[in-house]
Amino acid sequence: MTLLHTVLAFLVALALLVVVHELGHYLVARWCGVKVLRFSVGMGKIVYSRRIGPDQTEWALSALPLGGYVKMLDAREQDVSKLPPEDLAREFTRQSVWKRIAIVAAGPLANFLLAIVVFVGLYSYGIPEPATRLRAVPEMSAAHQAGLRGGELVTSVNAEPVEIWSDLRWKVMHLALEKTPAALGVQRADGGSATVTVRLDELSPSDLEGDFLAKLGIDLARPKAAIGKVVPDGPASQAGLREGDVIHEVDGRPMLDGLAFVELIRASAGKTLRVTGERAGVPFDIAVTPETHVRNEQTIGRIQAEVPLAPEMVTARDSLLPAIGKAVRKTWDTSVLTLKMLGKMLIGEVSWKNITGPITIADYAGQTARIGVISYLTFIAFISISLGVMNLLPIPVLDGGLLLYYSLELLTGRAIPERIGELAQRAGVGILMMLMAVAVFNDIIRLMS
C-alpha cells in the first residue's frame, strides 16, 4: 500500500504540473492566433483522444506519463504547402518573434504562477510550523561562539522577520551559499533582546547537503525530558517510572530535553541506567535497563514509554494582499536559490549529489502526501518552481534553448541557420541525457543507502 500511495501521489503531482505547463503554451498560442493541433498529457503512443473546438484540437492521453506536449501547426514538422492562406497565417514560424517568445515562455511562467497560487492559499489558510525557539547550543559551535546558549527565540535574519523554523532555515541557507554571516535577532529567555552574528564561512559544500543548521549548533528546541504514557510490564513500568515524571539526570548526566533522553536510551540497549528526577515535586532515583530492539538492522534500546518531543508550534497566517506579496517573494527566492545551486555545482562548490531524479521525487511525493495536504501542496509548489527554472535553462530542446534562439534572432534580425539548430539540438539531448543519468544514479545510491 505504501508503494501504491507513493506512485499515486507522484502521478497526481506530475499530471498537475504537466497540464499547467502545457496549458500555458496552449492558451498563449491560441491568444497569439496559432493553430493548436494536439494537447497531450503523457508522451509516446496515444491511448485516448478526443477532438474539441472549432480547430478540432486533439486532446490526448499518451502511454508514458513522464511529460506532455502541445503540437502546433509548424512548417518545420508538417507539410503546409497545400494549406489555405487563412491556415498558413496561423502557422507558428510565421508569427513575429515576440509572439513566439511569448508562446515558449508561457509554459515555465505557468509553473511559477501555479506555485504562487499554492503559496497564496497556504499563507492565507495558515501554516502550523515549529517556532524559531533554539535548543541548548553545543560548546565550540559557531552559534555558541556568537553568543547563543539555547532558549532564545529567533525573530529576524539580517533584519528580515521570521516566525517559523522553515523561514529561519531558508534565509540562513541563502546566506550560507554566499558565505555571508547571519545576523540573528533574538529574544532571550529572560525577556531581553539582542542581535548575534553567526559565521557561515566554515560550512563546506557537503555540509549544505544535510542538516547544516545543526552543524552550526542551531537546532529546534524540544520539551523538557518527561515521561508520557507507559506501556504496562515494559522496562519503564517495571523500573517504577510513571506518566508525568520529569527526568533531570541519567547516570549523573543532565538531560537538557526530551530528545537528549531519547537519544541516550536508544544508545544504551541492555545497560542499566540510574535515572533521577521528580514526581509531583518529590525527587526520585530509579534504575532502568532499556531492552534490546533491532530495527532496520540497527540495535537500539527502548523502555516502552512515550517521551513528548513535539516542539513549540505557531501558525503563520496572512491576509490576501500580504499573502500574495509573500508568495511572489517565495517563488522568486526559490528560483534564485535553484540557479545559485546549479551554478555552484558547475564550479564544484556544491556536490552533484543534490541532483535528484524521478525516484527521489516520487518518494518525496509519497512522504509529503502521508504527512498531510499542506506538506503535499508545498511539495507541489517547490517542484513546480524547479520545473519552471529547469525549462528556462538555455539548453536546446528546452524552452530556454528556444528563447535563446529567438533572443539572438531579435539581436541579429535573422533566424538561426537550420544546420546550427540541428547541431544544438543534438548537443542539448546529450546534456539532458547526462543530467538524467546523474539523477538516476543519485536516486539509486540513495535507495541503497
SULMO-V229109 format. One record per helix or strand. SS is the DSSP state (A for helix, B for strand). FROM is the first residue (numbers start at 1). LEN is the number of residues. If there is no record, write none. Layout:
SS;FROM;LEN
SS;FROM;LEN
//
This chain:
A;2;30
B;36;17
B;57;16
A;85;4
A;92;3
A;97;29
B;127;5
B;133;2
A;142;5
B;153;5
B;160;2
B;164;1
A;165;13
B;182;6
B;193;6
A;205;5
A;212;5
B;220;1
B;226;1
B;230;1
A;235;5
B;246;5
B;253;2
A;258;9
B;272;8
B;282;8
B;291;5
B;298;5
B;305;1
B;313;4
A;320;27
A;352;3
A;358;14
A;373;20
A;399;14
A;418;31
//
